[in-house]
């Protein structure tokens, strides 16, 4: 009889602990609608960022006097760098005003940036609107969207992130070069950008009406805010100084991700130029499409595989970094179209695997309550290498007329990053309820034993 009572109470406790630890993990439901909205926002973001090499061709045509490789690469550095550097600010806004408001404001800024870019009269005007303003707007929608997915999914988190990446980034990255090839000859580059502004306009609607945190998460966040106010009134440190950010495993992971992203930023900025140098072919879109298709497959496959309980998501990301680095080192020595296409496939696969593992690995390292802050600071640090990548590659490209040296540096960084993760470890855990449940059951059994001894 006591065993049945304890088992029933244990199940009740486990359900309550599930609600407390990961209150929003409903494994579907309205979460799939949020996935579709996040896919659109993710697609607009990386459809612009990942195809910058194609935009760079048109920018240099539009501003031939000022847009050399260094300055055109600086736009990519600003765009990608601010996208990740401002993630802590986006996390701060998310904690203060909520995910919906933060993403809606970011979408409005992105729409305004694209529209103003279409009226740019000189290169530096375009640098401010497309590089700085658009990077700021997209940063307010990117990381909060990743965090929102973790509120709805836990066991299927890898699959949910893969769907967001495939439905969003893959479709937009694949179609963006084709869109430019079709519209720019007919309407010109500036009018094409005005048509393109409709994409972030849809983001505004989706973020305003679809992005919402589950009620249980909202209640939990209110309780957490009340506790933080009490701590601050008592003179405690702010939640901005989180001890989890000083964890050795987290620090090693952030450094490795940042080193690897040096090469990713160069790939997105100069893939067309690299293809032309290697093959003397002026094709503007094929390699970008190959990279996007392979990246989508890599994200989807990695998301499904990583959901297996016996597979470490951190080790999956580590293998992707190593393969990426080796491929980068080999790439400058290849000159045939088929070989370069294979290189782009491998780079796309490893890029997709690395990106889709960012949120799940950070979730396992930091826990559900600190995922937003963990992603924010990780993106801040990696932005330094993202900014450095296109600028340094542009300088070396202008000096030598080749991309071999930047590719070698990027490959060495990525290989070193993979070896760095050998010293990091993370337990594969979903909710870590067992210790709390066992403690509560032990207390219950102790109370029953005391009552039994008293009656005797």
N, C-alpha and C positions, 0 to 999 in steps of 0.2 A: 504493500500500500504506500509506504514511504517512498519507494523507488518510483512509483507512478507519479506521486505528487511532485517529487524532485524533478522528474523528466518534464512534466508539464510546466513547472515554474521555470525550468531551464530554457524551454522553448519560448516562453513569454519573454524572458530576459534577453534571449538572442534576438528576437524580433525588435525589442526596444533598443538594443545596442545597434542593430542594423540601421534603425531610423536616426540614431544619434550620430553614428560615425559617418555614414554616407546616405543622408536623408533623401537625396534626389535621384538615386540610382534606380530608376524604374525599368531599365532595360528595354525601352521602346515607348509605345504610346505616342504622346505628343512629341517625344524626343525625336522621332523620325521627321516630323515637320520642321523641327529646329535644325536637324541635319541638312535638310534641303535648303533652308535659308542660309545656314552657315556655308554650304557648298557654293551658293551664289556669291557670297561675300569673299570666300576664299578664292573662288575663280576669278573675280574681278581683280583681286589683289595680285595674285601670281600670274594671271593672264597678262598683266601689264609689266610686272617685274621680270618674269622669266623670259619674256620676248623682247627685252630691252635692246638686245643686239639688232633686232629688226627695226625698232624705233630709231636706233642710233644712225642707221643708214639714212633715214628720212631727215633726221635732225641735222646731219652734216650737209645734206643737200639744201635744207631750208636756210641754214646759217653757215655758208661756206667759208666766210672770212674768220669766224671765231671758233667754230666747232672742230678743233683738231682732236686727235685721239685722247689727249689728256683731259681737255675740257669736256668733251662728250662723255668720257668715262667718269668725270666728276659728277655729272647728273645722275648716273647709275649709282655712284657711291652715296650721294645724298638720299636718293630714293630708297635704296635698300638699307642704308645705314640708319636713317631715321625710322624706317619701318620697324626695326628691332630695338634701336637705342631708346625710343620713347615708350617701350613696353612697360617699364616700371611706372611711368606716369599714367599709362592706361590702366595698370593694375590698381594704382592709387585711386583713380577716378572710379573704377569699378567697385572698389570697397566703399567709396563714399556715396556715389549717386546711383550705382547699379549698372548692370551689364547693358540693359536696354538703352538707357539714356546715353551712356558712353559710346556705344556703337552707332546710335542714331546721329549724334553730333559728328562722329568721325565720317560717317557717310555723307553728311551735308558738306563737310570740309573737302572731301574727295571730289564730290560733284562740282563744287566751286572751283577747285584747283584745275580740273580738266577743262572746264569751260573757259577760265581765264587764260589757260595755256594756248587755247585756240586763237586768242587775240594778241599773242606775244609779238612785239615789234622787233625785238632783238634777242640775242642768245641769253643774256643775263636775266632778262625778264622771264624767259622760258625756264632757266635754271631755278629761279625762285619759285615759280608756280608748279612746275612739273617735278623738280627735285625735292624742294623743301616742303612746300604746302601739301602736295599729294602724299609725300612720305609721312607727314604728320597725320593726315586724315586716315590713311590706310592703317597706321599703327594703332589707332583707337578702335578699329574693328577687328583686327587680326587676332591678337592674343586673347581678348575677352571672348571671342567666338570659340576658341579652343577650350577655354575654361568652362564655358556654358555646356559643351558636350559632356564634360566629366560630371555635370550635375544630373544628367539623365542616364548615363551608362557607366557600368563598372565591369561586369563580366564581358560585355561586348564592346568595350571601349576601343580596342584595336580595330574592330570591324567598322565602328561608327566613324572613327577618324579616317579610315581608308575610303569609306563612301564619300565623306566630305572632300577628300583630296581628289578622288577619281571623278566624281560628278562635277566638281568645281574646277580645280586646277587643270585637269586633263583637257576638258572640253574647251575652256577658255584659252589655254596655252596653245592648243592645236588650231583653234579657229582664228586667233588674233593675227598671225602672219598672213593667213589667207584673206582675212578681212582687209588688211592694209594693202595687199597686192591687188585686191579688187576695187577698193574705193579710192585709194590715193591717185591712181592715173585718171580717174573720172572727175573727182571733186577737189583734189589737192590735199595736202597734208593737214592744213588747218581746219578745213571744213570736215575732214574725216574725224578729227578730234572732237568737234562739236557733236557729231553723231555718236561718237564713243561715250560722251558724257551721259547718255541715257542709261548706261550700265550702273554707275554709282547712284543714279537717281532711283533705280529700282531697289538698290541697297537701302536707301532711306526708308522706303515703304516696308521692306522685310524686317529691318531692325526695329522699327517702331511698332509693328503689329504682331510679329511672330516671336521675336526674342523675349522670353520671359523665364524667370527662374522658378522652379517648382515651389509650391507654397511651403512645404516642409523645410526647404533650404532657406526660404526667406525668413521663416520663423527662427531657424537656427542662427542665421546671420544677425538678426535683431538681438538675440540673446548674447551672441558673441560681442556685438557692439556695446551692449550694456556692461558686460564684464570688462571690456577694454576701457570704458570710461571710468569704471571704478578703479582699475589699476592705475590709470593716468592720474586720477585724483589722489591716489595714495603715493604718488611719486615714482611709480614704476616706469620702466623704459617703454617706449612706443613700440607697437607691433612692427614698425618699419625696421627695427633692429632684431630680426628673427634669428634665434640661435641655429635654426636649421640651415640657414645660409652659410654657416661656418663648418658644416659637416664635410669631412674629407672626401667622401664619395661624391657628394654634390659638386664640390670645387673641381675635382678631377674631371667630372663629366662636363662641366661648363667650359673648362679649358679645351678639352678635346673637341667639343662641338664648335667652338670659336675657331680653332686652328683649321678644321675641315671646311668651314664656311668661307675661308679665304679663297679656296679653289672654286667653290660653288659660285661665288660672285664673279670671278673671272670668266667662268663658263657662260653665264647668262649675258655678260657684257660683250664678249668677243668670239662667240662660237661661229658667227658668219665670217668674220675676218680670218679666223683660224682655218676654216674650211677653204677659203679662197687661197690662202698661202700654201696650204698642203696640196691642193688639186688644181689651182688656177681656174676654178669654176665660180661663176658669179651668181650661183643659185642663192636666193635670199631667204628661203623658207624651209627647204627640205630638212636640214639638220635640226632646226628648232622643232619641227613636227616630230621627227624621230625621237628627240630627247623627251618631248612631252608624252608621247605614247608609251615609251619605255618607262618613264617616271610614273605614269599612272598605273601601269602593270606592277611596277615595283611596290608602290604604295598599297595597292589592293592585296597583292600576294603576301606582303610582309604583315599587313594588318591581320589577315586571317591566320597566318602561321604563328604570329606572336601571341594570339589568344590561347594557344595551347598551354595548359598549366605547367608543362615540363620544359618549356622553352623560355630562356631568359631574354627579355626585350633589350636589356643592356648589351648582351653579347651579339644579338642580331645587329644592333647599331654599330658595334665595334667591327664586325666583319664587313659591313658596308663601307665603313671608313677605310679599312685596309685595301679593299678591292678598288675603291675610288682612287686612292693615292697611287697604287701601282699602275693603274690605267693612265693616270695623268703623266707619270714619268715616261711611259712608253709612247704616248701619243705624238710628241714632236718628231719622232723618227719614222712616222708612217706618212705615205703620200698618195696612196690609191683611194678612190672613192669608196670602195667596199670596206677597206680598213678603217677609214674615218667614220663611216656609218656604224661599224661595230663598236668603235670607241664611244660614239654618241649614245648607242644603246646601253652600254655598260655604265656610262656616266649618268644616264637617266635612271636606270634601275637603282643604282646606289644612292642617288639623290632622293628618289622617292622613298626608299627604305629609311634613310636618315631622317627625313622630314616627318614621316608618319609616326616615328618612334619618339619624337620630341615630347609631346604631351604625356603619353603613357609612362615613359621612363621618369619624367619629372614627377608624375603622380606617385610612382612607387618610391622615389627618393625622398620626396617632401611630405607625402600624405595629402589627403583630400583638402584639408583646411589651408595648406600652404602652397598649393599648386599654382595659384595665380601669381603669388609673389616669387616663387621659384622660376617660373617661366619668364617673368618680367626681368629679373636680374640676369638670367641666362641670355636673353635677347639683348640686354644692354651690353654685356661683355662681348658677345659675338659680333655686335655691330661695329666694334673697333676694327676687326679683321675684314668685315664686309666693306667698310669704307676704304680701308687700305688696299684691298684687292684690285678693283678697277683702276684706281688712280696710279698705283705702282705699275700695273700692266700697261696702262696708257703711256706712261713715261718711257718704259723700256721699249714699247712698240715704236714710239716716235724716234728713239735713239737708234735701235738696231734694225727696225723694219721686220722683226720676227717676234713670235710669242713663245719661243722655246724656254727662255729663262723664267718667265712667270709660271709656265706650266711645270717646270722642274721644282720650283719653290713650293707651289701648291701641292704637288705630289709628296714631297718630303714632309710638309706640314701634316697632311692627312695620314701618312704612314706612322709618323710620330704620335699623332692623336690616338690611333688604334692601339699602339703599345702602351700609351698612358692609361688607357682604360683597363689594362691588365691588373692595375693596382686598385681598381674600384670594384665594389660589389654591392648588390642590392638583392634583398629577399623578394621572391615572387609572392606577393600577398594581395589579397583582395580587400579584406576589411579588418583583419587582425582582431576578431571578436573572441577567440578562444580564451585568452588570458583573463579578460573581464568576466566572461561567463563562468569560467572555472572558479574565479575568486568569489563570485556571488553564490555559486552552488556550495562552495566550501563554507561560506558564512552560514548558509541555510542549514547545512548538515550539522555544523557546530551548535547552532541554536537548538535543533531537534535533540542532539545528544545531551545538551545541558538540561533541557526539559525532561528528557527521559530519566537522567540521573536524579533530578529533583523529585520526580514522582516515586522513584524507588526508595 
